[in-house]
Amino acid sequence: MKPFALPKSCLLRKSGEFNVVYRQGRRLRGPGFLLVCCGSGQPGSRLGISVPAKTGCAVRRNRIKRLVRETFRLHREIFPGSSDIVFAVRPDFSLDGLNEVRAAVAELTGLPERRDAAA
């Protein structure tokens, strides 16, 4: 595995995994998105991303998913630990950069960021 890779084991991929998080998880509402977090009992967190077609064309939806995955890969400390997380995007999602997504998630979860992440 590459040192900075995001392996598939860190992602929620099956609809059953998403359903468990939606049923049992705690919801945190942010600007244009919703974080649903559910304890998993596993050593690391796993991320699932839900972007509805109402959000825009495929290019926009895929860009949002890349931004969220990259934020999760680089800044795991701002996401709840040992949990399954679904990042559900709403149609009014307007964050366009990694720093904007990182800041919104950090503010929402209240978890401290690393000092070098602010640069």
Chimera marker file (.cmm) of the C-alpha trace (Angstrom):
<marker_set name="trace">
<marker id="1" x="0.000" y="0.000" z="0.000" r="1" g="1" b="0" radius="0.5"/>
<marker id="2" x="1.216" y="3.493" z="-0.786" r="1" g="1" b="0" radius="0.5"/>
<marker id="3" x="1.920" y="5.620" z="2.304" r="1" g="1" b="0" radius="0.5"/>
<marker id="4" x="-0.727" y="8.247" z="1.518" r="1" g="1" b="0" radius="0.5"/>
<marker id="5" x="-3.339" y="6.026" z="-0.104" r="1" g="1" b="0" radius="0.5"/>
<marker id="6" x="-6.935" y="5.658" z="1.024" r="1" g="1" b="0" radius="0.5"/>
<marker id="7" x="-7.583" y="1.906" z="0.924" r="1" g="1" b="0" radius="0.5"/>
<marker id="8" x="-11.037" y="0.576" z="0.094" r="1" g="1" b="0" radius="0.5"/>
<marker id="9" x="-11.246" y="-0.877" z="3.596" r="1" g="1" b="0" radius="0.5"/>
<marker id="10" x="-11.631" y="2.744" z="4.817" r="1" g="1" b="0" radius="0.5"/>
<marker id="11" x="-14.765" y="3.293" z="2.731" r="1" g="1" b="0" radius="0.5"/>
<marker id="12" x="-18.386" y="2.233" z="3.178" r="1" g="1" b="0" radius="0.5"/>
<marker id="13" x="-19.324" y="0.550" z="-0.073" r="1" g="1" b="0" radius="0.5"/>
<marker id="14" x="-22.464" y="-1.554" z="0.415" r="1" g="1" b="0" radius="0.5"/>
<marker id="15" x="-25.985" y="-0.250" z="0.866" r="1" g="1" b="0" radius="0.5"/>
<marker id="16" x="-26.393" y="-2.369" z="4.009" r="1" g="1" b="0" radius="0.5"/>
<marker id="17" x="-23.461" y="-0.547" z="5.634" r="1" g="1" b="0" radius="0.5"/>
<marker id="18" x="-25.025" y="2.816" z="4.767" r="1" g="1" b="0" radius="0.5"/>
<marker id="19" x="-28.409" y="1.688" z="6.132" r="1" g="1" b="0" radius="0.5"/>
<marker id="20" x="-26.892" y="0.698" z="9.500" r="1" g="1" b="0" radius="0.5"/>
<marker id="21" x="-25.292" y="4.126" z="9.851" r="1" g="1" b="0" radius="0.5"/>
<marker id="22" x="-28.502" y="5.936" z="8.842" r="1" g="1" b="0" radius="0.5"/>
<marker id="23" x="-30.573" y="3.899" z="11.331" r="1" g="1" b="0" radius="0.5"/>
<marker id="24" x="-28.237" y="3.991" z="14.326" r="1" g="1" b="0" radius="0.5"/>
<marker id="25" x="-26.122" y="7.091" z="13.739" r="1" g="1" b="0" radius="0.5"/>
<marker id="26" x="-26.072" y="10.545" z="15.266" r="1" g="1" b="0" radius="0.5"/>
<marker id="27" x="-26.722" y="13.412" z="12.855" r="1" g="1" b="0" radius="0.5"/>
<marker id="28" x="-24.665" y="16.602" z="12.662" r="1" g="1" b="0" radius="0.5"/>
<marker id="29" x="-25.921" y="19.294" z="10.281" r="1" g="1" b="0" radius="0.5"/>
<marker id="30" x="-23.443" y="21.511" z="8.477" r="1" g="1" b="0" radius="0.5"/>
<marker id="31" x="-23.686" y="24.099" z="5.692" r="1" g="1" b="0" radius="0.5"/>
<marker id="32" x="-25.013" y="22.070" z="2.772" r="1" g="1" b="0" radius="0.5"/>
<marker id="33" x="-24.239" y="18.644" z="4.190" r="1" g="1" b="0" radius="0.5"/>
<marker id="34" x="-25.085" y="16.192" z="6.944" r="1" g="1" b="0" radius="0.5"/>
<marker id="35" x="-22.661" y="13.962" z="8.854" r="1" g="1" b="0" radius="0.5"/>
<marker id="36" x="-24.171" y="10.757" z="10.192" r="1" g="1" b="0" radius="0.5"/>
<marker id="37" x="-21.804" y="9.015" z="12.637" r="1" g="1" b="0" radius="0.5"/>
<marker id="38" x="-22.205" y="5.567" z="14.173" r="1" g="1" b="0" radius="0.5"/>
<marker id="39" x="-19.695" y="3.728" z="16.377" r="1" g="1" b="0" radius="0.5"/>
<marker id="40" x="-18.231" y="0.710" z="14.607" r="1" g="1" b="0" radius="0.5"/>
<marker id="41" x="-15.957" y="-0.942" z="17.172" r="1" g="1" b="0" radius="0.5"/>
<marker id="42" x="-13.199" y="-1.166" z="14.548" r="1" g="1" b="0" radius="0.5"/>
<marker id="43" x="-9.826" y="0.513" z="15.075" r="1" g="1" b="0" radius="0.5"/>
<marker id="44" x="-10.263" y="3.044" z="12.246" r="1" g="1" b="0" radius="0.5"/>
<marker id="45" x="-13.028" y="5.132" z="10.772" r="1" g="1" b="0" radius="0.5"/>
<marker id="46" x="-14.775" y="4.357" z="7.491" r="1" g="1" b="0" radius="0.5"/>
<marker id="47" x="-16.346" y="6.957" z="5.209" r="1" g="1" b="0" radius="0.5"/>
<marker id="48" x="-19.360" y="6.789" z="2.936" r="1" g="1" b="0" radius="0.5"/>
<marker id="49" x="-20.428" y="9.627" z="0.645" r="1" g="1" b="0" radius="0.5"/>
<marker id="50" x="-23.960" y="10.233" z="-0.562" r="1" g="1" b="0" radius="0.5"/>
<marker id="51" x="-24.507" y="12.856" z="-3.271" r="1" g="1" b="0" radius="0.5"/>
<marker id="52" x="-28.030" y="13.034" z="-4.790" r="1" g="1" b="0" radius="0.5"/>
<marker id="53" x="-28.628" y="13.758" z="-8.475" r="1" g="1" b="0" radius="0.5"/>
<marker id="54" x="-30.364" y="17.034" z="-7.519" r="1" g="1" b="0" radius="0.5"/>
<marker id="55" x="-26.938" y="18.396" z="-6.585" r="1" g="1" b="0" radius="0.5"/>
<marker id="56" x="-26.007" y="18.890" z="-10.224" r="1" g="1" b="0" radius="0.5"/>
<marker id="57" x="-24.420" y="17.198" z="-13.198" r="1" g="1" b="0" radius="0.5"/>
<marker id="58" x="-22.122" y="14.181" z="-12.862" r="1" g="1" b="0" radius="0.5"/>
<marker id="59" x="-19.015" y="16.361" z="-13.076" r="1" g="1" b="0" radius="0.5"/>
<marker id="60" x="-20.103" y="18.409" z="-10.024" r="1" g="1" b="0" radius="0.5"/>
<marker id="61" x="-21.162" y="15.327" z="-8.037" r="1" g="1" b="0" radius="0.5"/>
<marker id="62" x="-17.843" y="13.575" z="-8.723" r="1" g="1" b="0" radius="0.5"/>
<marker id="63" x="-15.862" y="16.693" z="-7.760" r="1" g="1" b="0" radius="0.5"/>
<marker id="64" x="-17.716" y="16.877" z="-4.438" r="1" g="1" b="0" radius="0.5"/>
<marker id="65" x="-16.950" y="13.213" z="-3.774" r="1" g="1" b="0" radius="0.5"/>
<marker id="66" x="-13.254" y="13.748" z="-4.564" r="1" g="1" b="0" radius="0.5"/>
<marker id="67" x="-13.110" y="16.748" z="-2.208" r="1" g="1" b="0" radius="0.5"/>
<marker id="68" x="-14.723" y="14.819" z="0.640" r="1" g="1" b="0" radius="0.5"/>
<marker id="69" x="-12.529" y="11.725" z="0.140" r="1" g="1" b="0" radius="0.5"/>
<marker id="70" x="-9.390" y="13.838" z="0.014" r="1" g="1" b="0" radius="0.5"/>
<marker id="71" x="-10.407" y="15.733" z="3.151" r="1" g="1" b="0" radius="0.5"/>
<marker id="72" x="-10.973" y="12.401" z="4.933" r="1" g="1" b="0" radius="0.5"/>
<marker id="73" x="-7.643" y="11.029" z="3.687" r="1" g="1" b="0" radius="0.5"/>
<marker id="74" x="-5.570" y="14.044" z="4.740" r="1" g="1" b="0" radius="0.5"/>
<marker id="75" x="-7.397" y="15.151" z="7.903" r="1" g="1" b="0" radius="0.5"/>
<marker id="76" x="-8.675" y="12.061" z="9.718" r="1" g="1" b="0" radius="0.5"/>
<marker id="77" x="-8.232" y="13.796" z="13.078" r="1" g="1" b="0" radius="0.5"/>
<marker id="78" x="-11.271" y="16.042" z="12.469" r="1" g="1" b="0" radius="0.5"/>
<marker id="79" x="-13.578" y="13.057" z="11.903" r="1" g="1" b="0" radius="0.5"/>
<marker id="80" x="-14.890" y="10.978" z="14.837" r="1" g="1" b="0" radius="0.5"/>
<marker id="81" x="-12.578" y="8.033" z="15.536" r="1" g="1" b="0" radius="0.5"/>
<marker id="82" x="-13.551" y="4.337" z="15.412" r="1" g="1" b="0" radius="0.5"/>
<marker id="83" x="-16.827" y="5.045" z="13.678" r="1" g="1" b="0" radius="0.5"/>
<marker id="84" x="-18.627" y="4.689" z="10.384" r="1" g="1" b="0" radius="0.5"/>
<marker id="85" x="-19.393" y="8.077" z="8.862" r="1" g="1" b="0" radius="0.5"/>
<marker id="86" x="-21.762" y="9.003" z="6.049" r="1" g="1" b="0" radius="0.5"/>
<marker id="87" x="-21.190" y="12.413" z="4.477" r="1" g="1" b="0" radius="0.5"/>
<marker id="88" x="-24.600" y="13.189" z="2.952" r="1" g="1" b="0" radius="0.5"/>
<marker id="89" x="-24.558" y="16.182" z="0.626" r="1" g="1" b="0" radius="0.5"/>
<marker id="90" x="-27.640" y="18.367" z="0.224" r="1" g="1" b="0" radius="0.5"/>
<marker id="91" x="-28.485" y="20.142" z="-3.058" r="1" g="1" b="0" radius="0.5"/>
<marker id="92" x="-27.433" y="23.526" z="-1.588" r="1" g="1" b="0" radius="0.5"/>
<marker id="93" x="-23.814" y="22.349" z="-1.015" r="1" g="1" b="0" radius="0.5"/>
<marker id="94" x="-21.544" y="25.290" z="-1.886" r="1" g="1" b="0" radius="0.5"/>
<marker id="95" x="-18.091" y="24.430" z="-0.497" r="1" g="1" b="0" radius="0.5"/>
<marker id="96" x="-15.587" y="24.456" z="-3.353" r="1" g="1" b="0" radius="0.5"/>
<marker id="97" x="-12.193" y="23.744" z="-1.829" r="1" g="1" b="0" radius="0.5"/>
<marker id="98" x="-10.417" y="21.340" z="0.494" r="1" g="1" b="0" radius="0.5"/>
<marker id="99" x="-9.844" y="24.015" z="3.109" r="1" g="1" b="0" radius="0.5"/>
<marker id="100" x="-13.525" y="24.996" z="3.124" r="1" g="1" b="0" radius="0.5"/>
<marker id="101" x="-14.664" y="21.381" z="3.559" r="1" g="1" b="0" radius="0.5"/>
<marker id="102" x="-12.027" y="20.751" z="6.252" r="1" g="1" b="0" radius="0.5"/>
<marker id="103" x="-13.003" y="23.869" z="8.205" r="1" g="1" b="0" radius="0.5"/>
<marker id="104" x="-16.728" y="23.069" z="8.005" r="1" g="1" b="0" radius="0.5"/>
<marker id="105" x="-16.225" y="19.494" z="9.238" r="1" g="1" b="0" radius="0.5"/>
<marker id="106" x="-13.848" y="20.579" z="12.023" r="1" g="1" b="0" radius="0.5"/>
<marker id="107" x="-16.313" y="23.209" z="13.231" r="1" g="1" b="0" radius="0.5"/>
<marker id="108" x="-19.171" y="20.736" z="13.106" r="1" g="1" b="0" radius="0.5"/>
<marker id="109" x="-17.451" y="17.914" z="14.988" r="1" g="1" b="0" radius="0.5"/>
<marker id="110" x="-15.632" y="20.172" z="17.432" r="1" g="1" b="0" radius="0.5"/>
<marker id="111" x="-12.518" y="17.991" z="17.179" r="1" g="1" b="0" radius="0.5"/>
<marker id="112" x="-9.177" y="19.823" z="17.212" r="1" g="1" b="0" radius="0.5"/>
<marker id="113" x="-7.240" y="20.263" z="14.003" r="1" g="1" b="0" radius="0.5"/>
<marker id="114" x="-3.495" y="19.823" z="13.647" r="1" g="1" b="0" radius="0.5"/>
<marker id="115" x="-1.564" y="23.078" z="13.688" r="1" g="1" b="0" radius="0.5"/>
<marker id="116" x="0.030" y="22.454" z="10.267" r="1" g="1" b="0" radius="0.5"/>
<marker id="117" x="-3.387" y="21.871" z="8.652" r="1" g="1" b="0" radius="0.5"/>
<marker id="118" x="-4.305" y="25.550" z="8.925" r="1" g="1" b="0" radius="0.5"/>
<marker id="119" x="-1.529" y="26.630" z="6.567" r="1" g="1" b="0" radius="0.5"/>
<link id1="1" id2="2" r="1" g="1" b="0" radius="0.2"/>
<link id1="2" id2="3" r="1" g="1" b="0" radius="0.2"/>
<link id1="3" id2="4" r="1" g="1" b="0" radius="0.2"/>
<link id1="4" id2="5" r="1" g="1" b="0" radius="0.2"/>
<link id1="5" id2="6" r="1" g="1" b="0" radius="0.2"/>
<link id1="6" id2="7" r="1" g="1" b="0" radius="0.2"/>
<link id1="7" id2="8" r="1" g="1" b="0" radius="0.2"/>
<link id1="8" id2="9" r="1" g="1" b="0" radius="0.2"/>
<link id1="9" id2="10" r="1" g="1" b="0" radius="0.2"/>
<link id1="10" id2="11" r="1" g="1" b="0" radius="0.2"/>
<link id1="11" id2="12" r="1" g="1" b="0" radius="0.2"/>
<link id1="12" id2="13" r="1" g="1" b="0" radius="0.2"/>
<link id1="13" id2="14" r="1" g="1" b="0" radius="0.2"/>
<link id1="14" id2="15" r="1" g="1" b="0" radius="0.2"/>
<link id1="15" id2="16" r="1" g="1" b="0" radius="0.2"/>
<link id1="16" id2="17" r="1" g="1" b="0" radius="0.2"/>
<link id1="17" id2="18" r="1" g="1" b="0" radius="0.2"/>
<link id1="18" id2="19" r="1" g="1" b="0" radius="0.2"/>
<link id1="19" id2="20" r="1" g="1" b="0" radius="0.2"/>
<link id1="20" id2="21" r="1" g="1" b="0" radius="0.2"/>
<link id1="21" id2="22" r="1" g="1" b="0" radius="0.2"/>
<link id1="22" id2="23" r="1" g="1" b="0" radius="0.2"/>
<link id1="23" id2="24" r="1" g="1" b="0" radius="0.2"/>
<link id1="24" id2="25" r="1" g="1" b="0" radius="0.2"/>
<link id1="25" id2="26" r="1" g="1" b="0" radius="0.2"/>
<link id1="26" id2="27" r="1" g="1" b="0" radius="0.2"/>
<link id1="27" id2="28" r="1" g="1" b="0" radius="0.2"/>
<link id1="28" id2="29" r="1" g="1" b="0" radius="0.2"/>
<link id1="29" id2="30" r="1" g="1" b="0" radius="0.2"/>
<link id1="30" id2="31" r="1" g="1" b="0" radius="0.2"/>
<link id1="31" id2="32" r="1" g="1" b="0" radius="0.2"/>
<link id1="32" id2="33" r="1" g="1" b="0" radius="0.2"/>
<link id1="33" id2="34" r="1" g="1" b="0" radius="0.2"/>
<link id1="34" id2="35" r="1" g="1" b="0" radius="0.2"/>
<link id1="35" id2="36" r="1" g="1" b="0" radius="0.2"/>
<link id1="36" id2="37" r="1" g="1" b="0" radius="0.2"/>
<link id1="37" id2="38" r="1" g="1" b="0" radius="0.2"/>
<link id1="38" id2="39" r="1" g="1" b="0" radius="0.2"/>
<link id1="39" id2="40" r="1" g="1" b="0" radius="0.2"/>
<link id1="40" id2="41" r="1" g="1" b="0" radius="0.2"/>
<link id1="41" id2="42" r="1" g="1" b="0" radius="0.2"/>
<link id1="42" id2="43" r="1" g="1" b="0" radius="0.2"/>
<link id1="43" id2="44" r="1" g="1" b="0" radius="0.2"/>
<link id1="44" id2="45" r="1" g="1" b="0" radius="0.2"/>
<link id1="45" id2="46" r="1" g="1" b="0" radius="0.2"/>
<link id1="46" id2="47" r="1" g="1" b="0" radius="0.2"/>
<link id1="47" id2="48" r="1" g="1" b="0" radius="0.2"/>
<link id1="48" id2="49" r="1" g="1" b="0" radius="0.2"/>
<link id1="49" id2="50" r="1" g="1" b="0" radius="0.2"/>
<link id1="50" id2="51" r="1" g="1" b="0" radius="0.2"/>
<link id1="51" id2="52" r="1" g="1" b="0" radius="0.2"/>
<link id1="52" id2="53" r="1" g="1" b="0" radius="0.2"/>
<link id1="53" id2="54" r="1" g="1" b="0" radius="0.2"/>
<link id1="54" id2="55" r="1" g="1" b="0" radius="0.2"/>
<link id1="55" id2="56" r="1" g="1" b="0" radius="0.2"/>
<link id1="56" id2="57" r="1" g="1" b="0" radius="0.2"/>
<link id1="57" id2="58" r="1" g="1" b="0" radius="0.2"/>
<link id1="58" id2="59" r="1" g="1" b="0" radius="0.2"/>
<link id1="59" id2="60" r="1" g="1" b="0" radius="0.2"/>
<link id1="60" id2="61" r="1" g="1" b="0" radius="0.2"/>
<link id1="61" id2="62" r="1" g="1" b="0" radius="0.2"/>
<link id1="62" id2="63" r="1" g="1" b="0" radius="0.2"/>
<link id1="63" id2="64" r="1" g="1" b="0" radius="0.2"/>
<link id1="64" id2="65" r="1" g="1" b="0" radius="0.2"/>
<link id1="65" id2="66" r="1" g="1" b="0" radius="0.2"/>
<link id1="66" id2="67" r="1" g="1" b="0" radius="0.2"/>
<link id1="67" id2="68" r="1" g="1" b="0" radius="0.2"/>
<link id1="68" id2="69" r="1" g="1" b="0" radius="0.2"/>
<link id1="69" id2="70" r="1" g="1" b="0" radius="0.2"/>
<link id1="70" id2="71" r="1" g="1" b="0" radius="0.2"/>
<link id1="71" id2="72" r="1" g="1" b="0" radius="0.2"/>
<link id1="72" id2="73" r="1" g="1" b="0" radius="0.2"/>
<link id1="73" id2="74" r="1" g="1" b="0" radius="0.2"/>
<link id1="74" id2="75" r="1" g="1" b="0" radius="0.2"/>
<link id1="75" id2="76" r="1" g="1" b="0" radius="0.2"/>
<link id1="76" id2="77" r="1" g="1" b="0" radius="0.2"/>
<link id1="77" id2="78" r="1" g="1" b="0" radius="0.2"/>
<link id1="78" id2="79" r="1" g="1" b="0" radius="0.2"/>
<link id1="79" id2="80" r="1" g="1" b="0" radius="0.2"/>
<link id1="80" id2="81" r="1" g="1" b="0" radius="0.2"/>
<link id1="81" id2="82" r="1" g="1" b="0" radius="0.2"/>
<link id1="82" id2="83" r="1" g="1" b="0" radius="0.2"/>
<link id1="83" id2="84" r="1" g="1" b="0" radius="0.2"/>
<link id1="84" id2="85" r="1" g="1" b="0" radius="0.2"/>
<link id1="85" id2="86" r="1" g="1" b="0" radius="0.2"/>
<link id1="86" id2="87" r="1" g="1" b="0" radius="0.2"/>
<link id1="87" id2="88" r="1" g="1" b="0" radius="0.2"/>
<link id1="88" id2="89" r="1" g="1" b="0" radius="0.2"/>
<link id1="89" id2="90" r="1" g="1" b="0" radius="0.2"/>
<link id1="90" id2="91" r="1" g="1" b="0" radius="0.2"/>
<link id1="91" id2="92" r="1" g="1" b="0" radius="0.2"/>
<link id1="92" id2="93" r="1" g="1" b="0" radius="0.2"/>
<link id1="93" id2="94" r="1" g="1" b="0" radius="0.2"/>
<link id1="94" id2="95" r="1" g="1" b="0" radius="0.2"/>
<link id1="95" id2="96" r="1" g="1" b="0" radius="0.2"/>
<link id1="96" id2="97" r="1" g="1" b="0" radius="0.2"/>
<link id1="97" id2="98" r="1" g="1" b="0" radius="0.2"/>
<link id1="98" id2="99" r="1" g="1" b="0" radius="0.2"/>
<link id1="99" id2="100" r="1" g="1" b="0" radius="0.2"/>
<link id1="100" id2="101" r="1" g="1" b="0" radius="0.2"/>
<link id1="101" id2="102" r="1" g="1" b="0" radius="0.2"/>
<link id1="102" id2="103" r="1" g="1" b="0" radius="0.2"/>
<link id1="103" id2="104" r="1" g="1" b="0" radius="0.2"/>
<link id1="104" id2="105" r="1" g="1" b="0" radius="0.2"/>
<link id1="105" id2="106" r="1" g="1" b="0" radius="0.2"/>
<link id1="106" id2="107" r="1" g="1" b="0" radius="0.2"/>
<link id1="107" id2="108" r="1" g="1" b="0" radius="0.2"/>
<link id1="108" id2="109" r="1" g="1" b="0" radius="0.2"/>
<link id1="109" id2="110" r="1" g="1" b="0" radius="0.2"/>
<link id1="110" id2="111" r="1" g="1" b="0" radius="0.2"/>
<link id1="111" id2="112" r="1" g="1" b="0" radius="0.2"/>
<link id1="112" id2="113" r="1" g="1" b="0" radius="0.2"/>
<link id1="113" id2="114" r="1" g="1" b="0" radius="0.2"/>
<link id1="114" id2="115" r="1" g="1" b="0" radius="0.2"/>
<link id1="115" id2="116" r="1" g="1" b="0" radius="0.2"/>
<link id1="116" id2="117" r="1" g="1" b="0" radius="0.2"/>
<link id1="117" id2="118" r="1" g="1" b="0" radius="0.2"/>
<link id1="118" id2="119" r="1" g="1" b="0" radius="0.2"/>
</marker_set>
